[in-house]
Amino acid sequence: MPLTEKPKILLLGNIDHAQKEWEALSDIAVLVKSCATNREDFIKECRDGKLDGVFAAYNTLASRGTVGCFDRELVNVLPKSWKFFCHCAAGYDQIDVEACSAREPKLRVSNVPNVTDDATSDTAIFLMIGTLRNFNVSMNSLRQGKWRGSPLPALGHDLRGKVLGILGMGSIGLNITEKARTWDMATIYHNRRKLHEDQAGGAEYVSLKELLERSDILSLNLPLTPGTFHFISTKELKLMKPSAIIINTARGAIIDEAALVDALERNIISGVGLDVYEDEPKIHDGLLRNRKVMLLPHMGTWTTETQYQMELCAISNIREAIEKGKLLSPIQEQINL
């Protein structure tokens, strides 16, 4: 897009792996950072004109700790020059998409889909194996010098031949489905709409009720939206097999954690493997103390290779915005904006 001077690009957070690619943007843009250490200061910077001229921003999940969610309040104080918001994560529940789309000029948002698929699905498989086999109990006992523990953990179960239920068959769900074939698992899935047969990876489409009733392992792979908040709660948990486990590598608030703790304590389900939580980094005490729960501190994409690819994708979106006035990977809600 023709510009008489270089646009400003704002960095919210840090670049840890693709520093060379970030600095290369200085050929076509002025790279700037906010001095704000909290949300109030950031809003003041915007209102005082200190961020005027910012054309696009590179945003990380870590920025939430400084400026909070990009909700309507924040979106409405951004300078009018700011037109693109490149988010370095697959999920974007910290961004009010409706407010971004309603703003004039519209704030176009990108995320980093697909590049997180392998790392996230590997994490889901790890949690499946650990939870189904009851490894968590003895791993903790071993570090305490108690070998397998006393009392001994209940015998675990093999993955082979189990029914894997995918709630939210997107690219990560498909990746998990492909990897699950190693154990001859039968995969069923539920989405709002049935996928074309050649897009479902051989998985069978079923109703939500049937998914819950049939799954030995239920993997949650849907985005967090107002419609999916507490999507799995008491009613849904009661439909599951007592031997079933749940794996969540998506977003914590998709599960009603209080209902989950109750279901575990009452043996309504057998176990759960979690990488995400409703109020991160806080974790419900009932999850921490329960031997049936396998926990990770949101490490689904915690690899050097994936983090680099995520940063590279976000930087590529910035470059595309500057040079062509569009995004390479706009979020689903804004594809036709």
C-alpha positions in Angstrom: 0.0 0.0 0.0 1.4 3.4 -0.9 2.6 5.4 2.1 4.6 8.6 2.2 6.5 7.5 5.3 7.1 4.3 7.2 4.2 3.1 9.3 4.7 2.3 13.0 4.5 -1.3 14.2 3.8 -1.8 17.9 5.2 -4.8 19.8 3.0 -5.9 22.7 5.1 -8.6 24.5 8.4 -10.0 23.4 9.9 -11.8 20.4 11.9 -14.7 21.7 12.9 -16.7 18.6 12.3 -14.8 15.4 14.2 -11.7 16.4 16.1 -11.5 13.1 12.8 -11.6 11.1 11.2 -9.0 13.4 14.2 -6.6 13.0 14.0 -7.1 9.2 10.6 -5.3 9.3 12.6 -2.1 10.1 13.2 -1.9 6.3 9.5 -1.1 5.8 8.4 0.1 9.2 9.3 1.9 12.4 9.3 -0.6 15.3 8.0 0.7 18.6 7.1 -0.5 22.0 4.7 0.7 24.6 6.1 2.0 27.9 2.9 1.0 29.8 3.2 -1.4 32.7 -0.5 -1.8 33.3 -3.8 -1.3 31.5 -4.5 2.2 32.9 -1.1 3.4 31.6 -1.7 1.9 28.2 -5.1 3.6 27.8 -3.5 6.9 28.9 -0.8 6.4 26.2 -3.5 6.0 23.6 -5.5 9.0 24.8 -2.4 11.2 25.0 -1.5 10.4 21.4 1.7 8.6 22.2 0.7 5.7 20.0 -0.6 7.8 17.1 0.7 6.6 13.8 0.7 2.9 14.8 -0.6 1.0 11.8 -0.4 -2.6 13.1 0.5 -4.4 16.3 2.2 -7.7 17.1 0.4 -9.1 20.1 1.4 -12.0 22.4 -0.6 -13.9 25.1 1.7 -12.4 27.7 0.4 -8.9 26.9 -2.8 -9.8 28.8 -0.8 -9.5 32.0 0.0 -5.9 31.2 -3.0 -4.4 29.2 -5.6 -7.0 29.9 -8.1 -8.2 27.3 -8.6 -6.3 24.1 -12.2 -5.6 24.9 -14.5 -2.9 23.7 -13.1 -0.3 26.1 -9.5 -0.9 24.9 -10.4 -1.2 21.2 -12.3 2.1 21.3 -9.3 4.1 22.6 -6.8 2.9 20.0 -5.6 5.5 17.5 -7.5 5.6 14.2 -4.2 4.8 12.4 -4.2 1.3 13.9 -5.8 -1.1 11.4 -4.2 -4.5 11.9 -3.8 -6.7 15.0 -1.5 -9.7 14.5 -2.0 -12.1 17.4 0.8 -14.7 18.1 -1.5 -17.6 19.2 -4.1 -19.9 17.7 -6.8 -19.0 20.2 -7.9 -15.4 20.5 -10.5 -15.4 23.2 -8.7 -12.4 24.9 -9.8 -10.3 21.9 -13.3 -8.9 21.5 -13.8 -9.7 17.8 -17.2 -8.0 17.6 -15.7 -4.7 18.9 -12.8 -5.0 16.4 -15.2 -5.5 13.5 -17.6 -2.8 14.5 -14.8 -0.1 15.0 -14.2 2.5 12.3 -11.8 2.0 10.8 -12.2 -1.8 11.3 -9.4 -3.5 13.3 -8.5 -6.6 11.3 -7.2 -9.5 13.4 -5.0 -12.4 12.5 -4.0 -15.5 14.5 -1.5 -18.3 13.9 -3.6 -21.4 12.9 -2.1 -24.7 11.9 1.5 -24.1 13.1 0.4 -25.1 16.6 -1.3 -28.3 15.5 1.5 -30.8 16.0 2.7 -29.6 19.4 -0.8 -29.3 20.8 -1.9 -32.7 19.5 1.3 -34.3 20.9 0.4 -32.8 24.3 -3.1 -34.2 24.0 -1.7 -37.7 23.3 0.7 -37.4 26.2 -2.2 -36.5 28.5 -4.3 -39.3 27.1 -1.6 -41.9 27.8 -0.8 -40.6 31.2 -4.4 -40.3 32.4 -5.6 -43.6 31.0 -2.6 -45.4 32.5 -2.8 -43.7 35.9 0.9 -42.6 35.5 0.3 -39.4 37.5 0.0 -41.1 40.9 3.2 -43.2 40.6 5.2 -40.4 39.0 4.6 -38.3 42.1 5.2 -41.2 44.5 8.5 -42.1 42.9 9.9 -38.6 43.5 8.8 -39.0 47.2 10.8 -42.2 47.5 7.7 -44.3 47.7 8.1 -46.3 44.4 4.6 -46.8 42.9 2.9 -45.5 46.0 0.8 -46.9 48.8 -1.9 -47.8 48.2 -1.0 -48.8 44.8 -2.6 -46.9 41.9 -5.5 -48.6 40.2 -4.5 -50.5 37.1 -4.6 -48.3 34.0 -6.1 -49.0 30.6 -4.6 -49.5 27.1 -5.3 -47.0 24.4 -5.7 -49.7 21.7 -9.3 -50.1 20.6 -10.7 -47.3 22.6 -13.3 -44.9 21.3 -11.8 -41.4 20.9 -14.4 -38.5 20.9 -13.3 -35.2 19.4 -15.4 -32.2 20.3 -14.5 -29.6 17.8 -13.0 -31.3 14.6 -10.7 -28.6 13.4 -7.1 -28.9 12.3 -5.9 -29.9 15.8 -8.7 -32.5 16.1 -7.8 -33.9 12.8 -4.1 -34.1 13.8 -5.1 -36.0 17.0 -7.3 -38.3 14.9 -4.5 -39.2 12.6 -2.1 -39.9 15.5 -4.7 -42.0 17.3 -4.7 -44.5 14.3 -1.5 -45.8 15.8 -3.6 -47.5 18.5 -6.5 -48.6 16.2 -8.8 -46.2 18.0 -12.3 -45.6 16.6 -12.8 -41.8 16.3 -16.1 -40.1 16.5 -16.7 -36.3 16.5 -19.2 -33.6 16.9 -19.2 -30.1 15.4 -22.0 -27.6 14.9 -22.1 -28.9 11.3 -21.1 -32.2 9.8 -17.9 -32.0 7.8 -17.6 -33.3 4.2 -16.4 -36.9 4.4 -13.0 -36.2 2.9 -12.4 -33.5 5.6 -13.2 -35.6 8.6 -10.1 -37.9 8.6 -12.3 -41.0 8.6 -14.0 -40.0 11.8 -17.7 -40.7 12.3 -20.1 -37.7 12.8 -22.4 -38.1 15.8 -24.7 -36.0 18.0 -23.3 -34.4 21.1 -25.3 -36.8 23.2 -23.9 -39.8 21.4 -20.4 -38.4 21.5 -20.6 -38.1 25.3 -22.2 -41.5 25.8 -19.8 -43.5 23.5 -16.4 -41.8 24.1 -13.8 -43.6 26.2 -11.6 -40.5 25.8 -13.2 -37.1 25.1 -10.8 -34.6 23.6 -11.9 -30.9 23.7 -10.6 -29.0 20.7 -13.1 -26.2 20.2 -12.4 -22.4 20.7 -13.6 -20.5 23.7 -16.5 -18.2 22.8 -19.6 -17.0 24.7 -21.4 -20.0 23.2 -18.8 -22.5 24.4 -18.2 -21.2 27.9 -18.9 -24.1 30.3 -20.0 -26.2 27.3 -19.2 -29.2 29.4 -20.9 -29.1 32.8 -22.9 -31.4 35.1 -25.5 -32.4 32.6 -22.9 -33.4 30.0 -20.6 -35.2 32.5 -23.5 -37.4 33.7 -23.9 -38.7 30.1 -20.4 -40.1 30.1 -19.1 -43.6 31.0 -17.8 -44.0 34.5 -14.6 -45.3 32.9 -14.2 -42.3 30.5 -11.5 -39.6 30.7 -11.5 -36.0 29.4 -8.5 -34.3 27.8 -8.5 -30.5 27.5 -5.8 -28.7 25.5 -8.1 -26.0 24.2 -9.3 -23.4 26.7 -10.0 -24.0 30.4 -13.4 -22.3 30.6 -14.9 -24.7 28.1 -15.3 -27.0 31.2 -17.2 -25.9 34.3 -14.3 -26.7 36.7 -16.6 -26.9 39.8 -18.8 -29.5 38.0 -15.7 -31.4 36.8 -14.3 -31.6 40.4 -17.7 -32.9 41.6 -17.8 -35.5 38.8 -14.4 -36.8 39.7 -15.1 -37.0 43.4 -18.3 -38.9 42.7 -16.7 -41.2 40.2 -19.0 -40.0 37.4 -15.9 -40.1 35.2 -12.6 -41.8 35.7 -10.0 -39.1 35.2 -9.0 -35.9 33.4 -5.8 -34.6 31.7 -5.6 -30.8 31.6 -3.2 -28.3 30.0 -5.6 -25.3 30.4 -7.7 -23.9 33.2 -10.6 -21.7 33.8 -8.8 -19.0 35.7 -5.1 -19.4 34.7 -2.7 -19.5 36.4 -4.9 -20.4 39.3 -6.1 -24.0 39.5 -9.1 -25.3 41.4 -8.0 -26.9 44.7 -10.2 -29.9 43.8 -8.1 -30.6 40.8 -4.8 -30.2 42.6 -5.6 -32.7 45.3 -7.3 -35.3 43.1 -5.1 -38.3 42.2 -7.2 -38.9 39.0 -6.1 -35.6 37.5 -3.0 -35.1 35.3 -2.0 -31.5 35.1 0.3 -29.4 32.8 0.8 -25.7 33.1 -0.4 -24.7 29.6 2.5 -26.2 27.7 0.7 -27.3 24.5 2.9 -25.2 22.3 6.0 -25.1 24.6 8.6 -26.1 22.0 11.4 -24.1 20.4 10.3 -25.1 16.9 6.6 -24.3 17.4 7.2 -21.0 19.1 9.5 -19.9 16.3 6.9 -20.8 13.7 4.2 -19.0 15.6 6.3 -15.8 15.8 7.2 -16.2 12.1 3.5 -16.5 11.1 2.6 -13.3 13.1 5.5 -11.4 11.6 4.5 -12.5 8.1 1.0 -11.2 8.8 2.5 -7.8 9.8 4.6 -7.7 6.6 1.5 -8.6 4.4 -0.5 -5.9 6.1 2.2 -3.2 5.4 2.9 -4.3 1.8 -0.5 -5.4 0.6 -3.0 -4.0 3.1 -4.4 -7.5 4.0 -3.6 -10.4 6.3 -2.4 -13.9 5.5 -4.4 -15.6 8.2 -7.4 -13.5 9.2 -9.5 -14.9 12.0 -12.5 -16.9 10.9 -15.1 -14.2 11.9 -13.4 -11.6 9.7 -12.6 -13.6 6.5 -15.4 -11.8 4.6 -14.9 -8.4 6.4 
